[in-house]
Amino acid sequence: MEKLMADLKAQIIEQLNLQEVAPESIGNDQSLFSKEGLGLDSIDALELIVLLQQHYNLRIANPEQGPQIFQSVRTMATYITANQTVQA
């Protein structure tokens, strides 16, 4: 799980073009969308959905799950771990 969270941090920075943010500066439980956290917005949420599709072959079936899934790096990692199928 730790490696997955580290990978996610790097992928979020790359996907959202956040060069001014270092992966180690993002806390595992830090809010991604609050002003105290990364301060992401709805456009960034769409980019995170694309990230899950491209890197983990996951689609969010129920859009109402989005706020829970994208609350923090840890909640994203938990979702990926619970929903990713083994790829051959």
PLY file of the C-alpha trace (Angstrom):
ply
format ascii 1.0
element vertex 88
property float x
property float y
property float z
element edge 87
property int vertex1
property int vertex2
end_header
0.00 0.00 0.00
2.89 2.39 0.77
4.38 1.90 -2.71
0.98 2.41 -4.32
0.48 5.67 -2.39
3.96 6.89 -3.41
3.20 5.99 -7.04
-0.15 7.79 -6.84
1.48 10.97 -5.54
3.89 11.04 -8.49
1.06 10.26 -10.94
-1.17 12.99 -9.49
1.64 15.54 -9.83
2.30 14.49 -13.42
-1.38 14.22 -14.45
-2.32 17.59 -12.94
0.90 19.34 -13.99
1.80 20.30 -10.41
5.56 20.75 -10.85
5.73 23.06 -7.81
4.54 20.19 -5.55
6.96 17.52 -4.32
5.53 14.02 -3.83
6.80 13.91 -0.25
4.91 17.11 0.54
1.57 15.37 -0.07
0.36 13.59 3.05
-1.30 10.19 2.65
-4.39 11.43 4.48
-4.22 15.06 3.31
-7.39 16.33 1.67
-6.99 16.65 -2.07
-9.77 19.20 -2.58
-9.80 21.45 0.49
-7.84 24.69 0.69
-5.84 23.17 3.56
-4.93 20.29 1.24
-3.95 20.47 -2.42
-6.92 22.69 -3.28
-7.93 20.71 -6.35
-11.10 21.59 -8.27
-13.71 19.80 -10.40
-11.50 19.85 -13.52
-8.78 18.15 -11.48
-11.33 15.53 -10.39
-11.92 14.67 -14.05
-8.16 14.31 -14.50
-8.02 11.94 -11.51
-10.76 9.83 -13.10
-8.66 9.66 -16.27
-5.62 8.70 -14.16
-7.52 5.74 -12.66
-8.59 4.63 -16.13
-5.15 4.95 -17.74
-2.93 3.61 -14.97
-5.20 1.14 -13.20
-7.87 0.26 -15.79
-10.59 1.29 -13.33
-13.82 3.09 -14.03
-15.99 4.64 -11.37
-19.42 3.13 -11.94
-21.25 5.39 -9.48
-20.31 9.10 -9.73
-21.61 9.62 -6.17
-18.60 7.60 -4.97
-16.19 10.24 -6.30
-15.96 12.39 -3.16
-15.13 9.35 -1.02
-12.65 7.87 -3.51
-10.79 11.15 -4.13
-10.75 12.39 -0.54
-7.03 11.60 -0.11
-4.18 9.57 -1.58
-4.97 6.81 0.96
-8.65 6.62 -0.08
-7.60 6.42 -3.73
-5.13 3.63 -2.94
-7.77 1.76 -0.93
-10.21 2.01 -3.85
-7.59 0.80 -6.33
-6.58 -2.13 -4.09
-10.21 -3.16 -3.56
-11.26 -2.88 -7.19
-8.30 -3.69 -9.37
-8.37 -7.06 -11.01
-5.23 -9.05 -11.59
-3.97 -8.32 -15.07
-2.37 -11.08 -17.08
0 1
1 2
2 3
3 4
4 5
5 6
6 7
7 8
8 9
9 10
10 11
11 12
12 13
13 14
14 15
15 16
16 17
17 18
18 19
19 20
20 21
21 22
22 23
23 24
24 25
25 26
26 27
27 28
28 29
29 30
30 31
31 32
32 33
33 34
34 35
35 36
36 37
37 38
38 39
39 40
40 41
41 42
42 43
43 44
44 45
45 46
46 47
47 48
48 49
49 50
50 51
51 52
52 53
53 54
54 55
55 56
56 57
57 58
58 59
59 60
60 61
61 62
62 63
63 64
64 65
65 66
66 67
67 68
68 69
69 70
70 71
71 72
72 73
73 74
74 75
75 76
76 77
77 78
78 79
79 80
80 81
81 82
82 83
83 84
84 85
85 86
86 87
